[in-house]
Amino acid sequence: MGHLLDTLGGCWRMLCLLCITRFRLKGPYWTWRLTTAFGSHPPKRAERLHAALDYARWAHRMRRLR
């Protein structure tokens, strides 16, 4: 149950971040984020999605600890 709540909370946080950056996925913030997370050779889409969900869950858990 906790994993599901962390996933939903993390997705909400990612949606908020997308709104803040106005959904410009090729903009400077997301380009920087992709480069720092994966280097010059990003993995396949499924692996990136899995990593993004892991990050979102972690970010949600950290925000809950405050």
LODRENTOR-51792 format. One record per residue: residue number from 1; x, y, z of N, C-alpha, C in turn. Coordinates in steps of 0.02 Angstrom, whole numbers, always signed. Layout:
ATOM    i    n_px    n_py    n_pz   ca_px   ca_py   ca_pz    c_px    c_py    c_pz
ATOM  NUM       X       Y       Z       X       Y       Z       X       Y       Z
...
END
This chain:
ATOM    i    n_px    n_py    n_pz   ca_px   ca_py   ca_pz    c_px    c_py    c_pz
ATOM    1     +42     -60      +0      +0      +0      +0     +43     +63      +0
ATOM    2     +97     +62     +38    +141    +119     +42    +175    +134     -25
ATOM    3    +192     +81     -61    +224     +90    -127    +176    +125    -175
ATOM    4    +112    +106    -172     +61    +137    -215     +52    +211    -198
ATOM    5     +50    +226    -134     +43    +296    -112    +104    +337    -132
ATOM    6    +163    +307    -125    +224    +342    -145    +223    +356    -220
ATOM    7    +199    +307    -259    +196    +315    -332    +147    +370    -350
ATOM    8     +88    +370    -320     +38    +422    -335     +63    +491    -313
ATOM    9     +92    +495    -254    +120    +558    -230    +176    +583    -273
ATOM   10    +219    +536    -295    +275    +554    -339    +250    +578    -406
ATOM   11    +199    +545    -433    +171    +567    -497    +141    +637    -491
ATOM   12    +111    +651    -433     +84    +718    -422    +140    +770    -421
ATOM   13    +195    +753    -387    +253    +798    -385    +282    +810    -454
ATOM   14    +286    +757    -494    +312    +764    -562    +265    +806    -605
ATOM   15    +200    +797    -596    +152    +838    -633    +159    +912    -615
ATOM   16    +170    +925    -551    +181    +995    -529    +244   +1023    -561
ATOM   17    +297    +983    -564    +359   +1005    -594    +350   +1017    -669
ATOM   18    +311    +974    -701    +296    +984    -773    +258   +1049    -783
ATOM   19    +211   +1064    -739    +173   +1126    -745    +218   +1187    -735
ATOM   20    +263   +1183    -686    +308   +1238    -673    +352   +1252    -734
ATOM   21    +375   +1199    -768    +417   +1207    -827    +377   +1213    -891
ATOM   22    +311   +1220    -884    +264   +1229    -939    +269   +1174    -992
ATOM   23    +282   +1114    -970    +284   +1054   -1013    +335   +1061   -1069
ATOM   24    +386   +1102   -1059    +440   +1108   -1109    +492   +1055   -1096
ATOM   25    +480    +995   -1121    +524    +939   -1107    +591    +944   -1143
ATOM   26    +595    +985   -1194    +658    +997   -1229    +691   +1062   -1206
ATOM   27    +663   +1092   -1154    +690   +1155   -1128    +754   +1143   -1088
ATOM   28    +783   +1197   -1063    +847   +1192   -1028    +845   +1149    -965
ATOM   29    +791   +1154    -925    +789   +1115    -863    +788   +1041    -877
ATOM   30    +744   +1018    -920    +737    +946    -933    +797    +919    -972
ATOM   31    +827    +959   -1015    +888    +938   -1049    +944    +928    -999
ATOM   32    +950    +976    -953   +1001    +970    -900    +988    +909    -857
ATOM   33    +925    +899    -838    +906    +842    -795    +923    +776    -829
ATOM   34    +908    +770    -893    +922    +708    -930    +997    +696    -935
ATOM   35   +1035    +749    -947   +1108    +742    -954   +1140    +723    -887
ATOM   36   +1119    +754    -833   +1150    +739    -769   +1128    +671    -742
ATOM   37   +1069    +650    -760   +1045    +585    -736   +1075    +526    -774
ATOM   38   +1083    +534    -840   +1102    +476    -881   +1166    +486    -921
ATOM   39   +1195    +544    -920   +1256    +555    -959   +1240    +568   -1033
ATOM   40   +1289    +557   -1075   +1280    +574   -1146   +1243    +520   -1185
ATOM   41   +1234    +461   -1156   +1198    +406   -1190   +1139    +384   -1148
ATOM   42   +1082    +417   -1156   +1024    +399   -1114    +999    +329   -1132
ATOM   43    +971    +294   -1083    +946    +226   -1095    +880    +228   -1134
ATOM   44    +853    +170   -1146    +790    +165   -1183    +734    +197   -1143
ATOM   45    +679    +210   -1177    +622    +245   -1147    +595    +209   -1085
ATOM   46    +588    +144   -1087    +561    +107   -1029    +607    +114    -969
ATOM   47    +672    +112    -979    +719    +120    -924    +716    +191    -896
ATOM   48    +709    +240    -940    +702    +310    -917    +639    +319    -876
ATOM   49    +584    +288    -898    +521    +294    -862    +527    +262    -793
ATOM   50    +558    +204    -790    +568    +170    -726    +611    +214    -678
ATOM   51    +664    +243    -705    +707    +286    -664    +670    +348    -642
ATOM   52    +628    +376    -685    +589    +436    -667    +539    +420    -611
ATOM   53    +507    +362    -615    +460    +342    -562    +497    +330    -496
ATOM   54    +555    +299    -499    +594    +289    -439    +613    +356    -407
ATOM   55    +634    +403    -449    +651    +470    -424    +589    +504    -394
ATOM   56    +532    +498    -428    +471    +530    -403    +451    +501    -336
ATOM   57    +455    +435    -329    +439    +403    -264    +486    +428    -209
ATOM   58    +550    +432    -226    +600    +454    -177    +585    +527    -157
ATOM   59    +573    +569    -206    +559    +640    -192    +497    +647    -148
ATOM   60    +446    +608    -162    +385    +611    -121    +399    +589     -49
ATOM   61    +438    +535     -41    +454    +513     +27    +495    +566     +64
ATOM   62    +541    +599     +31    +582    +650     +63    +539    +710     +84
ATOM   63    +492    +728     +42    +448    +785     +59    +403    +767    +119
ATOM   64    +383    +704    +124    +341    +683    +180    +380    +684    +246
ATOM   65    +445    +675    +244    +486    +673    +304    +495    +742    +337
ATOM   66    +483    +795    +300    +495    +861    +328    +452    +875    +387
END
